[in-house]
């Protein structure tokens, strides 16, 4: 219809009408482009908010779990201290219940939490650009690097110390089937046990510090995500 009218105006050499028709066509195209752009921007903003919500949910859970790990280690720290004293002073003041408590709880080191599933998906799909906040993107990458470092450090510490804490592992198993004196004497020399508990205590304390650092990193990212949600 519009093209037919333009053709008619050209035949009649009504250039003013032709100009108006072209203006209408161009304006219509520009408006259509603008509407499309608004719709795309609205969809992008909606998707970004959905991703931020998912990231916030992930990091809230990971931070909560890390808090629980820290609390677990802090509660068990006195047990390790007392167990170390018992091994050092053995057989004076020996407490079987305390030893059993050590192996049931304090002889368990929770590893650092891993990565956010949502973040991993963003990296895999190459979708980090969906997040408009450059500082948030940078902090997510920095946190991921720290997480890799913490996971590696934790695993390396466990693997390196495994041979040295073997006497403790053996003692924990023997206490379940033998009287305490026999279990202690059969698990290794007193010197081996002292070395093992001292090393384990150092690893325990290092793990606690590592988890506290990791929690601080989770909290920083979570704070930025909360701002992005508001």
C-alpha positions in Angstrom: 0.0 0.0 0.0 2.7 2.5 1.0 5.0 1.4 -1.9 2.1 1.9 -4.3 1.4 5.4 -2.9 5.1 6.3 -3.2 5.2 5.1 -6.8 2.1 7.2 -7.5 3.6 10.3 -6.0 6.8 9.7 -8.0 4.8 9.5 -11.3 3.0 12.7 -10.3 6.4 14.2 -9.3 5.0 15.2 -6.0 8.3 15.3 -4.3 7.0 16.7 -1.0 4.6 13.8 -0.7 7.5 11.4 -1.6 9.7 12.9 1.1 6.9 12.5 3.6 6.4 8.8 2.6 10.1 8.1 2.9 10.1 9.8 6.3 7.2 7.5 7.4 9.1 4.4 6.1 12.4 5.3 7.8 10.6 6.3 11.0 8.7 3.0 11.1 11.9 1.1 10.6 13.7 3.0 13.4 10.8 2.5 15.7 10.7 -1.2 15.0 14.4 -1.5 15.6 14.1 0.5 18.9 11.2 -1.8 20.1 13.3 -4.9 19.2 16.2 -3.4 21.1 14.1 -2.7 24.1 12.7 -6.2 24.1 16.2 -7.7 23.8 17.5 -5.5 26.6 14.5 -6.4 28.8 15.2 -10.1 28.1 18.9 -9.7 28.9 18.1 -7.8 32.2 15.7 -10.5 33.2 18.2 -13.3 32.4 20.9 -11.4 34.3 18.7 -11.1 37.4 17.9 -14.8 37.2 21.6 -15.7 37.1 22.3 -13.3 40.0 19.5 -15.0 42.0 21.0 -18.4 41.3 24.5 -17.2 42.2 23.3 -15.7 45.4 21.5 -18.9 46.3 24.7 -20.9 45.6 27.0 -18.6 47.5 24.6 -18.4 50.5 24.6 -22.2 50.7 28.4 -22.5 50.3 29.0 -19.8 52.9 26.5 -21.5 55.3 28.3 -24.8 54.9 31.7 -23.2 55.5 30.3 -21.6 58.7 29.2 -25.0 59.9 32.7 -26.5 59.1 34.4 -23.7 61.0 32.0 -24.2 64.0 32.7 -27.9 63.9 36.5 -27.4 64.0 36.3 -24.8 66.7 34.2 -27.1 68.9 36.7 -29.9 68.4 39.8 -27.9 68.9 39.9 -28.4 72.7 39.5 -32.2 72.2 42.6 -32.2 70.0 44.5 -30.2 72.6 43.6 -32.7 75.4 44.3 -35.7 73.2 47.7 -34.3 72.4 48.4 -33.9 76.1 47.3 -37.5 76.7 49.6 -38.9 74.0 52.5 -36.8 75.3 52.0 -37.8 78.9 50.8 -41.4 78.3 50.1 -43.4 80.4 49.4 -40.7 83.0 45.9 -39.3 83.0 44.7 -41.5 80.2 41.1 -41.1 79.3 39.6 -43.7 77.0 36.4 -41.7 76.5 38.4 -38.7 75.4 40.4 -40.8 72.9 37.2 -42.2 71.4 35.7 -38.8 71.2 38.8 -37.6 69.3 38.5 -40.4 66.7 34.7 -40.0 66.3 34.7 -36.2 65.7 38.0 -34.3 65.9 39.8 -36.7 63.6 37.6 -35.6 60.7 38.7 -32.6 58.6 36.0 -31.2 56.3 37.5 -30.0 53.0 36.9 -26.4 51.7 33.7 -26.0 49.7 33.9 -26.3 45.9 32.7 -24.0 43.2 29.2 -22.5 42.6 27.4 -24.7 40.1 25.9 -21.6 38.5 29.4 -20.0 38.1 30.7 -23.2 36.6 27.9 -23.2 34.1 28.6 -19.6 33.1 32.2 -20.4 32.4 31.4 -23.6 30.5 28.8 -21.7 28.3 31.0 -18.6 27.9 28.2 -16.5 29.4 30.1 -14.4 31.9 29.3 -11.3 29.8 25.6 -11.6 30.8 26.7 -10.0 34.1 27.0 -6.3 33.4 28.9 -5.4 36.6 32.6 -5.8 35.7 33.7 -5.7 39.4 31.3 -8.6 40.1 32.7 -10.6 37.2 36.3 -9.9 38.4 35.5 -10.9 42.0 33.8 -14.2 40.8 36.9 -15.1 38.9 39.1 -14.1 41.8 37.0 -16.2 44.2 37.2 -19.2 41.8 41.0 -18.9 41.8 41.1 -18.8 45.6 38.8 -21.9 45.7 41.1 -23.8 43.4 44.1 -22.8 45.6 42.3 -23.8 48.8 41.1 -27.2 47.4 44.6 -27.9 46.1 46.3 -26.9 49.4 43.9 -29.0 51.4 44.3 -32.1 49.2 48.1 -31.7 49.1 48.3 -31.4 52.9 46.2 -34.5 53.4 48.3 -36.5 50.9 51.6 -35.3 52.3 50.6 -36.0 56.0 48.9 -39.4 55.4 52.1 -41.5 56.1 52.9 -39.5 59.2 49.4 -39.8 60.8 49.2 -43.6 60.1 49.9 -44.4 63.8 46.8 -42.4 64.7 44.7 -44.2 62.1 46.0 -47.5 63.4 45.3 -46.4 67.0 41.7 -45.4 66.2 41.0 -48.8 64.6 42.7 -50.8 67.4 40.7 -49.0 70.2 37.6 -50.5 68.8 38.8 -54.1 69.3 41.6 -54.0 72.0 42.0 -52.7 75.5 43.6 -49.2 75.5 47.1 -50.3 76.6 47.3 -52.9 73.9 45.9 -50.6 71.3 48.4 -47.9 72.1 51.4 -50.2 72.2 50.4 -51.9 69.0 49.8 -48.7 67.0 53.4 -47.6 67.0 56.1 -46.1 69.2 55.3 -43.3 71.6 57.5 -41.0 69.6 55.6 -41.9 66.4 52.3 -41.1 68.1 53.6 -37.8 69.4 54.9 -36.8 66.0 51.6 -37.8 64.4 49.3 -35.9 66.8 51.5 -32.8 66.7 51.4 -32.8 62.9 47.7 -33.5 62.8 47.1 -30.5 65.2 49.1 -28.3 62.9 47.1 -29.5 59.9 43.8 -29.0 61.9 44.7 -25.4 62.7 45.8 -24.7 59.2 42.5 -26.1 57.9 40.6 -23.8 60.2 42.4 -20.7 59.0 41.9 -21.8 55.4 38.2 -22.2 56.0 37.9 -18.8 57.6 39.7 -17.2 54.6 37.3 -19.0 52.3 34.3 -17.8 54.3 35.5 -14.2 53.9 35.7 -14.7 50.2 32.2 -16.1 50.0 30.9 -13.2 52.1 32.5 -10.6 49.8 31.0 -12.1 46.7 27.6 -12.5 48.5 27.7 -8.9 49.5 28.2 -7.8 45.9 25.4 -10.1 44.7 23.0 -8.7 47.2 23.7 -5.2 45.9 23.1 -6.3 42.4 19.7 -7.7 43.5 18.5 -4.5 45.1 
